[in-house]
Amino acid sequence: MKKILFYGFLLVMAESFAQTKLVTKTGKITFEASVPAFEEVKAKNEAVTCILNPETGEIASLVLMKGFRFKVALMEEHFNENYVESDKFPKATFKGKIDGFDATKLTATAKDYTIKGKLELHGKSKDITITAKIKKTDAGVELDSNFTLNTDDFDIEIPSVVSKKVSKKVAVTLEVTMK
């Protein structure tokens, strides 16, 4: 009987420790590299994985490059084959920490936080610092961020034929709700 109670207690403890991380696999990331007077260069991926350790403020994210969807199928093909080379570099990852994060102080009103970490994209790593709005809702912890990336930082070449139609400065929007 003592063994059953011990293993039952151990199982309950393991479950409580496993729940210390907040997770989503349905985050949304959008990027836009449009140039005025030309066709929109914009894509969305709604299968972003994001994990937050609420005790330490450590955060990690993973995006599969082939998950980006464009309005124009040819753009999607060029993006995967010529720009980010999705077969060679199938994912982008971010690992970092939210400065001054305290999950116990989160409210329904979003607060600005600074997130510092390392973004790996197209086989290149770069330290980045972004600002995010974080709040607690009934659905979980929501994190929203808008930031800009430069294609040159990740050795993503834009062919000269389309260089006037595609911006090297890429506007990125991230929206995740972790539970």
Secondary structure, 3 states (H helix, E strand, C coil): CHHHHHHHHHHHHHHHHHCCCEEEEEEEEEEEEECCCCCCCEEEEEEEEEEEECCCCEEEEEEEHHHCEECCHHHHHHHHHHHCCCCCCCEEEEEEEECCCCHHHCCCCCEEEEEEEEEEECCEEEEEEEEEEEEEECCEEEEEEEEEEEHHHHCCCCCCCCCCCEEEEEEEEEEEEEC
